[in-house]
Amino acid sequence: MKAKIAKLINVKSIVTIVLTAVFAYLAIVGRISGQEFLTVFTVVIGFYFGTQKQKSDEEDILK
């Protein structure tokens, strides 16, 4: 259980969560449009999950 929590609390996860929160706030207060938020959010989430998938694939190859 502690290992799973430790994996969640890494730099990429923190950056992804903070960036998502900031852009969500900016969209809510009207500083950026919903379309701009969606574009940035898609890129960030795509990068995050893409790197996680790549890491998982590399670990599977090493087994």
C-alpha positions as CSV (number, residue, x, y, z in Angstrom):
1,M,0.0,0.0,0.0
2,K,2.8,2.4,0.9
3,A,4.6,1.6,-2.3
4,K,1.5,2.6,-4.4
5,I,1.1,5.9,-2.5
6,A,4.8,6.6,-3.0
7,K,4.5,6.0,-6.7
8,L,1.5,8.5,-6.9
9,I,3.5,11.1,-5.1
10,N,6.2,11.8,-7.6
11,V,7.1,15.0,-9.5
12,K,5.1,14.1,-12.7
13,S,2.0,13.4,-10.6
14,I,2.3,16.6,-8.6
15,V,2.9,18.7,-11.7
16,T,0.0,17.2,-13.4
17,I,-2.4,17.7,-10.5
18,V,-1.2,21.3,-9.9
19,L,-1.4,22.2,-13.6
20,T,-4.8,20.8,-13.9
21,A,-6.0,22.7,-10.8
22,V,-4.6,26.0,-12.1
23,F,-6.1,25.7,-15.5
24,A,-9.4,24.6,-14.1
25,Y,-9.4,27.7,-11.9
26,L,-8.5,29.9,-14.8
27,A,-11.3,28.4,-16.9
28,I,-13.8,28.9,-14.0
29,V,-13.0,32.5,-13.4
30,G,-13.1,33.2,-17.2
31,R,-9.4,34.0,-17.7
32,I,-9.1,31.3,-20.4
33,S,-11.7,29.7,-22.6
34,G,-13.0,26.2,-22.1
35,Q,-11.4,25.3,-25.4
36,E,-8.0,26.5,-24.3
37,F,-8.4,24.6,-21.0
38,L,-9.3,21.4,-22.9
39,T,-6.3,21.7,-25.2
40,V,-3.8,22.2,-22.4
41,F,-5.5,19.5,-20.2
42,T,-5.4,17.0,-23.1
43,V,-1.7,17.5,-23.7
44,V,-0.8,17.3,-20.1
45,I,-2.9,14.2,-19.4
46,G,-1.8,12.6,-22.6
47,F,1.8,13.1,-21.7
48,Y,1.4,11.9,-18.2
49,F,-0.4,8.7,-19.2
50,G,1.9,8.2,-22.2
51,T,4.9,8.2,-20.0
52,Q,3.2,5.9,-17.5
53,K,2.4,3.4,-20.3
54,Q,5.9,3.5,-21.6
55,K,7.3,2.9,-18.2
56,S,5.0,0.0,-17.7
57,D,5.9,-1.5,-21.1
58,E,9.6,-1.2,-20.3
59,E,9.1,-3.0,-16.9
60,D,7.2,-5.8,-18.7
61,I,10.1,-6.2,-21.1
62,L,12.6,-6.5,-18.3
63,K,10.6,-9.3,-16.5
